[in-house]
C-alpha cells in the first residue's frame, strides 16, 4: 500500500469516526441504516475526489476541510485540533493569558466575531458582532479550528498580532494590528432615569458582576426606583451558570432554564426565592451581540412573563462543551449539552427573540483619505444619551 493511499485511509477513517460521534446529533432518532447510508455517501465522495479530480488533491487539506465543515454544520462553536494543537490547548486552556478580547464562532467556514470584551484591544479597534476574521498572523482562518484561533490571539502582554478583517460596516478586507493585553471586565453601571426608572448596564457577566447587579438594584430601590431597565446589549462575556445566578435576582419562582444533551441527563434550574432581590417591573434590552449568560437572563425573564425583552434577536450561544480525544492524540471540542429556555427552546439554536423588536441603527465609522477608519471613530461610539436611545425609549413605553 502506497504512503498516499495509507494517508487517504487514515484520513477517511478519522472523518468516519467523527461522523459516528456526531451523526446522531445531526439527525436525532435516525436509524443505524440511515447513518451507514450517509457514511457510504461520504466514502464515495472521497473516492471520486481521489481518483477523478483534475489534479492530485492534497488529501490533508481535503480531510481538514471535511472535518471542520462537518463540525460547523453541527456546532458553530466546535473545533477539531490535531495532536500538537490539542497539547498546546491543554497547556493553556486554564491560564488567564493576555489576549485581544475577541469572542469567536465559525461562520461560512471562517472565524467570525460574536462580540468583544469591553475595553479590550479588539473593542477599541471597533470589531463587532458579525465581523469576519480572514487571517490571523498571516494564517487564513478558512477551516481553522476555533480553539486554535483563540490560541493564536493569545500571547505576552504588549505583543502584537495582525488580523485581516472583513467588517460588517466596511466589506473590503482591512489589516489591523492589535496589541495583546490583560483583560479586565468592566464594572456594572447604574443610575436613575426620569419617572423613577432605574437603569442598569451590564457589559459582561461573572460572579463579581452578578454581585454588583444585586448591589445596584438594592441601591436603586432605596433611591425610589419603581421600575427597572437591565441593558445587556452586546454582552457576550459570561458563563451560563452566571446567567442563571443573574436571572435568579429577578425571579422568586419559576424555571430559569435547563441543560440537556444526548448523553447529559436533564438538569433543571429553578428560581430560589431566597436569592431574589426585587419584584419591580423589569425590561431587558438585547441586540445581536447579546450571547451566552445574558441570553439565559433574557429567556428566563420573557418566558416566565416576569418582564419584557426589548431590542433585537440575540446571537445564540449557550452550551456545555467538552473535549473528546481521538486515538491519535487529536480531539474535537463539541457542545455535548445545550441550555434551554423555560419554554423548551435551545438558546443556541432558537436564540431569544424579544416580544418587542426594535432594530438599532448601524454605527457610522468615518474614514481617512486612504479609506482607513479614523482612530477616534474606529470603535463604536459610547452609548448615546439614554433619552435619545430608541431601544431605551421603547422600553420606557413598554414599562408604562
Secondary structure, DSSP 8 states (H G I E B T S, - for coil): --HHHHHHHHHHHHHHHHHHHHHHHHTTT--HHHHHHHHHHHHHHHHHHHHHSSS---HHHHHHHHHHHHHHHH-TT-EEE-HHHHHHHHHHTTS---B--EEEEEETTEEEEEEE-TTSHHHHTT--TT-EEEEETTEE-TT--HHHHHHHH--STT-EEEEEEEETTEEEEEEEEEE-B-------EEEEEGGGEEEEE-S--SHHHHHHHHHHHHHHHHTT--EEEEE-TT-----HHHHHHHHHTT-SSSEEEEEE-SSS--EEEE--GGG----SEEEEEE-TT--THHHHHHHHHHHTTSEEEEES------EEEEEEE-TTS-EEEEEEEEEE-TTS-BHHHH----SEE---------B-TTS-B-HHHHS------GGG-HHHHHHHHHH-
